[in-house]
């Protein structure tokens, strides 16, 4: 029947993948541990600072959105003039 060759290839691929994962597990012990790593201390943020950051981000996003809309409108106008010129 047809398809035996493709199934044999699939089985060979699965066998190869299994052997690769077995090799990876052996090297897992060589990796370092994070037990001795010191975490950075970040300064505490007050509610006023959080509100200020939030407002600044909103303002920046609004400016970026306006810029994107203006560029889109300008490109549409240029495209319309180009299409009108061709027709």
Buried (B, 14 or more C-beta within 10 A) or exposed (E): EEEEEEEEEEEEEEEEEEEEEEEEEEEEEEEEEEEEEEEEEEEEEEEEEEEEEEEEEEEEEEEEEEEEEEEEEEEEEEEEEEEEEEE
